[in-house]
């Protein structure tokens, strides 16, 4: 795996990746208005639901078997409780201790792209219980900047966000993967200097798994998600079971 | 005391104030995070109070920017869904339908109802958390039947 480049601190969250204290390490990715908003197509509605012309997206859907992530039918809602032994706190701690002995780069890097504070808090806690830490981005631009800076193993992408929504951000990320450059993103208004100055040294050649977190309305339908380059989706509300299945499928 | 707490919680579910998502949150409570649900709840009410304020101001101005209102309500619905605030969520959905229909009257009416549900839930949860704290940590992790 690739080494990560340092991420700036904001909000006082510790961003030292070698510090595995067993605490949930949440790194806040900074944004700060580095966007030419006149170029961005999002209007007052930052949702795809507002009149929005899409270019023909990369409709690559590698894994249609990813239906398992849309676990709203099969999930534990109303079902029986399962406390899997590998998720007990004591074994989590052992796992984390073992991980401090390994290279920091072997720990999966997960990016959560979400603007709703309550959703972030809940998702963080769920991921922690599953033994993972996450970086946080609050909109599509921050997500692109984060992905440019570090190699992630998995991205959980909220669909509806301000500044740049999840569908569009995913399209731009796929364009980057295909072309090796961020021209499309720059054209869409993402700040060129940040992208060029903070680029990760070695880019992964693997396709980045991007999982949509969708309210499952018409504009956030699974078809929309796939059409814009997402690999799978999780229907909100996010549950432990849905996240667990996602990790099992997409983190190796 | 613990029985009382359990009964109160049960009634919140039975009366439809909370749905199974609330149980998801309770599953996340452990020794390291003994007050997780209460903390999420506090964040929810703080954040939603801000949204209510924004919507109030927008409605008071008289100009119905349905896009903007819908946008606020999208946030509101999202948070409400995440904590399992079932009745509040239902009002959010109704409000958004009125937004899409451009029905100002409907929006106003629904918003009044939403505020009522929101306030009721807050009081009930405050009461529940207070009792739960007094009763001891074990009770809140148990699922109601």
Interface residues (C-beta under 8 A of the other chain):
Chain A: X43 X44 X45 X46 X47 X49 X50 X77 X78 X81 X89 X116 X117 X118 X119 X121 X122 X125 X126 X129 X160 X215 X236 X237 X238 X239 X240
Chain B: X20 X21 X24 X25 X27 X28 X30 X31 X32 X33 X36 X39 X40 X43 X44 X47 X65 X67 X68 X70 X71 X74 X75 X77 X78 X79 X81 X82 X83 X84 X143
